[in-house]
């Protein structure tokens, strides 16, 4: 049950990162919240395998901080990367025949 709650917390932090940081027009609606959900769940499970108590406070802190940080970094890096790739694709498609090899 706690895994469900930590995954929900990761999704909420991902939503906060999506709407608080610039560049949200360059990626889908669910990408950043999905990253937050996945990171929170993976960190939680990893820490429980390492023996951290599921009812302890530090496992919650570590899981949610990791989800928030990774969500924010993903939101900050995906946007500019997508803009660069889109601009390169536009340039390649705007010059017909330039990329074709005979």
N, C-alpha and C positions, 0 to 999 in steps of 0.2 A: 504494500500500500504506500509506503514511503517513497518507493521508486516512482510511483505515479505522481506524487506531490512534487518531488524534485524535478521531474520532467516538465510538469506544468509550470513550475517556477522558472525553468530554463526557457520555456516558450514565452513566458511573459517578459523575461529579460531580453529575449530576442526581438520581441515586438517593440519594446522600448528602444532598443538600439536601432531598429529599422526606422522608426519615426523621429527619433531624436537626432540622428546623424544625417549629413547630406548625402546625396547620390541615390536616393531610393527609387528614382525613375529608371535606374540602370539594371535593376534586378527584380525578380518576381516577388510577389506579395509574401509567399511562404518560405522563401529561401533562408533569410536570416533567423526567423523564429524556429525553423527546422534545425538549423545549425545549433542554436541555443539549447533546444530540446535534446538533441543527440549528445552534445558535449556534457550536459548535466547528467544524463543517464549513464554515459560511459564512465565519467569520473566517479559517480556514485557507486557503480558496480565494481570498478577497479579498487576503490577504497574499501569496500566491504570485503573483497577478496584479500586485501592486505590486512584485514582484521580490525578495521575501524568499526566502532559500535554504531549501528544504524540509528540508535536513539541519542547519540552524542551530538553536541552542537557543532563540533569542528567539521564533521563530514558534510553537514548542511552548508556551512560557510565555504568550504573548499569547492564543493560542487557548484554552488550558485555563483561564486566569484569567477570560477573558470568559465562557466557558461556566459556570464556577462562580458568578460574580457574577450573571449573568442568571438562572440557575436559582434561586439564593437569593432574588433580588428577586421572581421570578415566584411562588415558593412563599409568600413573605411577603404579596404583594399579592392573589393570587387568592383565598386563603382568606377574608379579611374582605370582599372584594367579593362573593363568592358568598353569604356569610351575609347581607349587606345585601339583595341581590336576592331571596334566598329568603324573608326576612322580609317584604319588600314584597309579594311574590307571595302569601304566606300571608294577609296582611292583606286584600289585594284579593279573594282567593277566599273568605275567611271571612265576608265581608259580601255575601251574594247580592243582586243587584239594585242595589247601590250604584254599581257601575261601568257599568251598562247605561244607555244613553240612549234615550229614547222618541222 
